[in-house]
């Protein structure tokens, strides 16, 4: 959350920074700002609201020409989302400008110290304290990187800082602790960004920054040290997608584009995962077969949509490996004193690889000597770097705040993990694994079919646009699908929506059912006939009480037809794989309902793509 851009080079800094902020606005859009170093002072502009508001300010009052600049798009933590609290924040002399992602936990103490010394702070933010601390430090230590290191040693919490000094206009300094920052390496120019999207239209060469590191960039290169000033190791990598992958590609919304990309995302997640003789190979799994055979418990940790991917995975992993598997919210995991040890495999799922709750959970797990494997979409991000192993989903950039292709690719990656564990531990024959992989490889076609038939769901959304409450029911792997369907509706359309295990209906939720209430029901496929029959009974129960039943059932299931006010047909797939097709119409429905209501689909209110604070 919060997008940061820094630039030093030969181009007009404002143009570069603003273009980077447009690509990062998904990280936060409560306010935006930009600053450049010019003639010994900082020139800046900032405005509450989305980037378009700042565009208007700059059109009326352009900043001076400069080749060094920083920018920020904010998801508010400390202080209301207004002009005064927007970044960048300056010191009292207008010499230093600071942008910041994260939370400085001891800022109140630092602010009190500064105010006692005569500093006047004009915002409610924790960030402004850094600008004033640097003001004082630069009087003692004129070198900007050294001053930043000194200040960072005083800060507590999770933060990324990017700073420019008007008296040292050829350098931008960045610092990170528990919050993302990456270096972009160009020719005669250098970049800093919260992620590579900030500079992808200029370079695809990037450098990872580690924990508690400070980087100084000039147009000719960069230098990285620890907070103590010692030289630090970095890792360079090449970004394997280009700027076109982050563009809308003719769609009205990024989310629509990303929903449409799901067949390819699933195919890419599966690509290259097995040899010609059918054996799975997960090259990024750096745990030995012997280590994996020692595992006697799996705990999946994640937040939001990723946690629902973990719930789907639990059913498959336990079924295929016979290893007990738990799913926990990362935000709760370490606070309940979980019982884990060296024989526990903790699986962390995070699209961005920067989710703070999940990052802190895996650090706790490693302290307890558990093995950690991450499922992630972002190469070089913090969670994969701090894990013993990683399965990258290779889904490409996901810009819309509400995850769609991220969810499906995470589910597939977890399926691969389950099958790989079954292979290593010898609990499934090779031909059984090959058969499941073959079924998985058919899924992109099934997902494409759901996309092609999406008009039925869009028409349904138009018909239900006045409804303010929805229920979603499912059993077995249909239960997390119901949870995800309800979450998408809450995120995008701001209506009450709840997902329930259908078997719990009579234990309370049925009291919510009233005349005309839309209820989505995911029906298990044939082969799970006992469960299927129970869900059909649930449909009859809610319909008898006036609910409008919207039933998702596989082709050929005629038993449900008489009880469905709206019937959405799904391709026939094995039970454990049904979420990959059943989720798609629920995504389309939530997106279309939000569009019908006139809401911003890509940037829902109060949300940010990557939650990098606890």
N, C-alpha and C positions, 0 to 999 in steps of 0.2 A: 504494500500500500504506500502511496506517494510515489510519484515518478520524478527522477532526478536526471538532469543532463549537464555535462560540463564539456567545454570545447576550447582548444587552443590550436590555431592553424593559420591559414591564409584566406579563409572565407569570411564573409560577414557573420559574426557570431550570432546575432539575433536571428538570422534566417536559419542557421543550423540548429540552434537551440529550440526555436519554435517548431521546426519540423520534427525534432526528436520528441518534444512534448506531445505533439499530436499522436505519435505512436504509443506514448506512455499514458495517455489520458485515462485508459481503462483502469489504471492503478489508483486513481483518485481524481475527483473533479469538483471538490468543494471550493477551490480557488486555484489560481495560477499566477506565476510571476517569472520575471527574467531580469538579469542584471549583467552589465558589461563594465569592464575597466576602461576608463577614458580620462586622459589628461590628469592623472593623479587623484581622481575621485571615482566613485561608483555611480553609474547612471542606472536606474532601475524603474520597472513598471510592474504593478501587480493588481489583481482584481478578483473579487469574489465571484464564484460561479465557474462555468465551463470556459474552455480556452477561447471560444468565440468572443467572450467579454473582453479578454485581454487583447485579442486581435483588434477590436474596436478602439481600445485605448491607444495602441501603438499606431493605428492608422491616423488618429488625430494628433498624437504627440510622439513621433518616432524617436527611438533612442539613437544616440550618435554612433557613427561608424566605429567598429572595434572588431578585433580578431580574437578576443578572449571573452567568454561569457559563460554563465550558468543559468539554469532554469529549473522550475519546480511545478508540479501539479499535485494538489494536496488532497489527502483524506484526513479530515480533522480529528485530532486526538486532544491536544491541549488548546483550548480556546475555540470560540465559535468560528464558523466558516465565513469570515468577513474580510474586508480589505485590510484592516490593521493586522490581522493574524496571518494573512497570506505571506508566503515566502517569495523572494529572499528577505532575510532580516539583516539589518545593517548595525554597525556600531555607532556611537554617538557622533563621530567625526565623518561618517560616510566613507571610510577607508576600506572596510572589510564587508563583504556580503557572504551570507551563509544560507544554504538550503539543507534540509534535514529530513530524513525518514526515520521513524522509530519514536521511542520515548526515552527521555533522559530522566531517570527515576529520582535523582537527587537535585533536580533543578530548583526546587523551592529553597533548599538550603543555599545553593549557589546564588540564586536571585537575591535572597536576603543579604548575603555577603556583598554583592555588587551594589545594592541600594544603600547599604550602610557606608560604602566607600564613595557615594555620591553619584553613581550611575542612575540615569533615568531611563527605565524601560517602558516602551509604549504599547507593547502587545501583551496578550495573555499566554503566549507560547513558551515552551521550554527552550525552543530553538534560539530565541533572542539572547538568552544567557550566554550561548556560545560565542556570538558576535562580540559581546562586551568582554568576555574573558579573553578573547583573542586581542581585543583592543589593548588590554593591559599587558598581555604576554608579549606582544610585538614591541613594546617599549623596552622590554628586557632582552628579548631574543628576536632580532630583526628578521631572521630567516623564517619565511612562512611555514615550510614543512616542519621545522623544529618547534615553532610556536604551536602548530596544530597537535603535534605529538604531546607537548606538555599539557595542553588543555584536555586532550583525550584521556590522559592518565588520571584526570580528576573526575571524569564522567562515569556515572553508573547507569546501566540499562542497556537497551538495544538501540543502535543508531548507525546510520550512514550520514556522513557530512561531506559536502562539497563546498569549497571556499575559494573565493578570488579576492586578491588584495590589489587595490588600485595603485599602490606604490611598487608592486612586483607584477606588472600586467602581462608578463609572458609565461606565467605559470598558473595552473589550477591544481589545488590539492584536495584529495579525497581521503576519507577514513571510514573504516567499517568495523563494527562489532555486532554480530548477530543480526545483520541486516544486509541486503544484497547490494553489491557494487561491482561493476565489471569495466575493464579498460578496453577501448577500441583503438586498434593500431592502424593508422592510415599512412599515406605518403605526404610528409610535410605537415601533418596534422594529427592530433590525438583527441580522444573522446573519453568521457566517463558517462556511465548510465546505470540506472537501476536494473536494466537488462539490455540485451543486445539490440532490441527493437529501437533503442534510442539512436543508434548510429548505423543501422543495417543498410541504409541507402548510400552510405559512404564507404564502408569497409565491412568485410566479413571475418576479419582477423581479430580475435579477442584474447584477453588474458584474465584468468581467474584471480581474484584477490582472496586471501585467506583471512582468518579471524585475527582481530586486533592488528590490522595493517594500515599503513598510511602510504598513499601513492601521490607522487608529484608528476604532472604531465607538462611538457612543453611541446612545441610543434615538432621537435626533433626526436622525442622519445619519452621514456618514463623511468622512474626509480621507485622501488617499493622497499619500505622498512617496517619493522615492528613498531609498536608504540614506544618501545625503549630506544629506538634509533638503530637497532642492529639490522644488517641486510636480511631480506626475507626472500624465500623461494616463491616463485609463481609458476603457473602452468598455462601455456598458450594453447588455444584451440581454434579450429575453423568452424564457422557457423554454416551448417549444411542446408539452410533455406535462405531465400533472398527476399527482397522487399515486396515482390509481387505476392508472396505467400501471406503477407499481413494486410493486403489490400482487400477491399470488399468484393472485387471481381464481378461487378454488375449487380450484386444483391443490395437491397435497401439497408440491410443490417449485417454486421459481422456475424451475429448469432445465426441468421439464416444461412450465411455462407458456411459456417462451421457445422451446422446440422447437415447441410448438403455434402460436406466433406467426410462424413462418418464412414461411408463404405471404404474410402481410400485410407482413412485413419486406421480402421481395423485391419485392413490388408497390410499396411505398413508396419503395424505392431507385430504382425505375424511373420513378416518377411525375414527370411534368412535364419529362422529359428530351428531348422532341423536339417540333418544331413541327407544325402541321397538314400541311405539305408533306413531312414525314418527316425533316427535318434535325435532327441532334442539337444540343442546346444545353445546355452545362454551365456554368451561370451563375457558379459559384464558381471556374471555371478562369480565373485572372487573367493567364494567359500569352497573348500575341497569337498569331494564326495564323502570322505570320512567325517568331516564336520557336520555335513547335512544328515548323515545317518545317526548322529548323536542327538538330533533334535527330538524332544518328546512333547513339546508344546509350542504352538504358534499364537502370537498375539498380533492382530492387525490394529494399527493406530492411524487415525485420520480424522479430518474435520469435514462437516457438511456433506456435499455430494460425494467426496472421496470416501467418506465413512460408509455410504450406501454401496459404493463399489466393493468395499471390504466385506459388507454383509453378504452380497452376492457371492464373493469369493469364499467365504466361510463354508457355505453349503458344498461347493465344488471341492475345495481342498480337503475337507474332512472326508468326503465321499471317496475321493481318489487316493488319499494317502493314509487314512485311518489315524491321523494325528489330531489330537484335540486342538481346536482353533477358536479363539475368542476375538471379538471385535470391540474396540474401546474408542471413545472419543479422546483424541490426543489431549484436549484441554483438561480432562479429568484423570488421565492415566497415572501420572507420577504423584498425585495428591492422595491416592488411596493406599499407598505403600504396597504396590503389587509384588507378588511372589514370583520372581524371575531369577534365572541363573544362567550358567553357560550352556545349558541344554535347551534354552528358550530361544526361538527365532522371533524377533520383533520385525514385523513388516510395516514400514511407514509409507503411506500413499499420499503424495502431494503433487499436483500438477505443476506448480511453480518451483517446487524444491526449496521454498523460502518460508513456508507457513510456520510462524513462530511457535505455536502450540506444539506442532509436530516435531520441530527441531529440538525444543527443550525436552520433549518426551524421549527422543532417541538418545539424547545426551545422558539422560537419567538411565536409560536401559544399558548403555555402554558402561556407565559407572557400576552397574550391577553385573557386568561381564556377559550380558546377553549378546548374542549375535544379531546384527541389524542388517536388513535388506530393504532398500527403498525402491518404490515404483514411482517414476518421475518422468515428466515430459521435457524438462529444461536442462540441457547439457551444461555441466559445470556449476550448477547451483549448489547451495550449501548442504542440503540434506543428503544428496548422493555423495558429496565429497566426504561427509562425516559418517557414512555407512560402510559396513564391511562389503557390501555388494549392492548392485543396482540393476534394475531392469528398466531401460528407457522405453517409453511408449512410442516415440517417433511419430507423434500425431501432428507435428507442425504447430505453429503459433496459434494460441487460442486467445483472441482479443476480447470477445464479449465477456462480461463479468460472470454471468451465469454459465456454468460449464455444461457442455453437451458432448462434443467429441472427446473431451477429456475423460468423461465418465465411461463411455464405451471402451476407450482404449485402456483405461485402468483395469476394467473388468477382464479384458482379454489378457493383459499382462499378468494378472493374478491367476487366470486359468493356466497360463504357461508355467508359472511358478509351481502350481499344484501338480501339473503333469510332470514337470522336471523332478520334483521331489519323489513322485511315484516311481519314476524311472530309476533314480539313484538308489532308492530304498528297496527296489525290486518287488513292489506290491502290485504292479500292473505289468502285464506282458507288453512287449514292444508293439505287437499288432493292435492291441487295445488302444494304446496311446496314439498310434498312427491313425486309427479310425476316428478318434476324437479330434485330432488335428485336421483331418480331412473334413469333418463336419464344421469345424471352425472356419476353414478356408472357404466354405460355401456361404458363410454369413454375410459378407459384403453384398452379395446379390440379394439376400433377404432384406437387408437394411435398405438397399436401393429401391426395392419394391415398396417398402413402407413410405419412402419419400415420394415415389411416383404416385401413390394413392393418397397423398396428403390432403387433397382438396376436400375429401369427406370430413376430415378433422377441422380444417379451416372453416368450413361451412357450419360445423357444430359450434365452434367458438363464437362465430357471429350470432348464432341463435341463442347462446347462453350469456351474452355480454352483460346482461343486467343482473346476473346472479352474484351474490356476495359470499357464498359459502359452498365448498365442494368437499366431498369425501373420496378417498381412494382406498381400495381394499385389495389384498392379495395374500396368498399363502405360499410357503416354501420360498423359492427365489422370486416369486411374485410380490412378496411382502416388501423387500427393499425397493422394488420397482414402484410400488405404491408410495413409499416414502419419498422417493426421488420425484415422482410426478407431483406430489403435493408441494414439495420444496420449490420446484420450478415455478409453480403457480404463485406461491407466496413471493418469491424473488421478483418476478416480472410483472404480475398483474395486481399485487398488493391486495389480494383477497384472502379471506380465511380458507385454509385448505389443510386437511389432516390426512395422513396415511396411517392405516391400521392393518395389523394382521387380522384376516377375516375371521379367524377363530375366536378373536377377542370381541367380536361385534356384540354378542349378547352380554358381555361383561361390562357394559357401560356405553360404548359409542352409539349403540342403536337408539339411544335417547335423543341423539342429534337429528335423526331422520324425521323429516316432515314433508308435507306435500310439495312436490316439485324440486326437492333437493337433488342436484346432480351427483351421482355416485359412479365413479369409475371402478370397474372390477376386472382384475387380471385373472383369467381362468387358467388353471394348470392344463397342460396338454394331455392327450391320451397317453397312457403309460403310468400316470399318477392318478388312476381312476378314483381311488378312495378320497384323495384330497379334492379332486375335481368335483365329485358328487357333493362334497361338503360345501364347496364354494357355490355351486348351483343352488343349494339350499339357502345359502346366505342371500343370493340374488332374489330368490322368491320372498324371503323375509322382509327385505328392505322395499321391494316393489309393492308388497301388500300394504306397506305403511306410506305409500305415496311417492317414494323416491323415483327420480328419473334415472333409469339404469343405462349406463354406457359400458358395454361389455367388450373386452378384448379377448378373443378366443381364436384358436388355430383353425385353419381350413378344415372343413369336413365335420366340425363339431356342431351337429344339428340339435343337440339337446338344449343348448342355451338360447336358441333362436326365439322361442316363445316368451322368454323372460327379459329380452333385451329391447329397450326402447331405441337404442342405437347399437349396432353391432359392428365392431372393427375387426376385420379378419387379419390374422397373423400367419406367416408362413409356418409350415410344420418343421419344427426343429427339436432336438433333444431337450428334455426338461431343463437341464442346467444351463443351456444356452439361450433359453427363451428371453431373458432380460435384454439381450442385444437387439431383438426386434420389437419387444413390447414397450421399451422406453421411448422409442422414436416418436410414435404418435402423441405421447404425452408431452414431449418437448415441443412439437409443432403446435399442439393445442395451447400451451402456456404462452408461447411466442405470439400466436395469432390473437389470443385474447388481450394481451398487453397492447398489441398494435391497435386493435379495435377500440381500446380504452384511451388511446392517444399517449401512451407512455414510451419512454426511451428504453428500448429493448436491450441495447448494449450496455447502458450505464444506469442500472436501477438505483433508486434513491438509497442513500446511506450505506451502500455496499462498495467494496473495492475488490479487485481481482485477487490480489495476493495479500493475505492478512499477516503482516510481518511484525505485529505487536501482539502480546498476550492480552 
